[in-house]
């Protein structure tokens, strides 16, 4: 393998510090997945597990911010366009799959906050946290992990920061899209297509910021769709 030149935004790894750069990227995602598993396994714990992971991950992202590559926000407007296209792709494709294939139909046991919380203050507080997490916390966490860290780690496992942000290579393109789909359960095929769009945005713009905007906007619009249609399976 040829020796890589250091990218212009290269920063030395922080392995000698209390926490390494690698762990700084992995820890928020790992925490999120653990609490997601808890909420999915024990349904009664879903509300508290969701609130806990939203708060903990937000704290981690802030506390570990110095480990992350500086986010560039160039081509943010393309992120807006992809985010809007993404909500149509996500909803229309998933509804079509659910209609035509039994395999993609969601579980009948979906979480409906209106059936869970009798107190309106608690109800709308949870919905606020749910939307804020989906539109602000999750996009930052996932884009940093999937398309900043994992993409570059596949290209340069000894020091992922030696790989450039958005460096085109079909290996991370396919692996990241596939791994992203694995954590989205029944939405795996829909999420592969969506992830491919975000990967294309990353490669074209070299901008994690544009990807965060696209991700956040799709999630925000999806929240609006769920609240309007009461199709809680999409949450």
Secondary structure, DSSP 4 states (H G I P E B T S, - for coil): -PPPPPPTT-----TTSSS-HHHHHHHHHHHHHHHHHHHHHSGGGHHHHHHHHHHHHHHHHHHTGGGSPPPP-TTHHHHHHHHHHHHHHHHHHHHHHHHH-GGGPPPS----HHHH--SHHHHHHHHHHHHHIIIIIHHHHHIIIIIIIIHHHHH-TT-GGGSPTT---HHHHHHHHHHHHHTTGGGHHHHHHHHHHHHHHHHHH--HHHHHHHHHHHHHHHHHHHHHH--GGG-
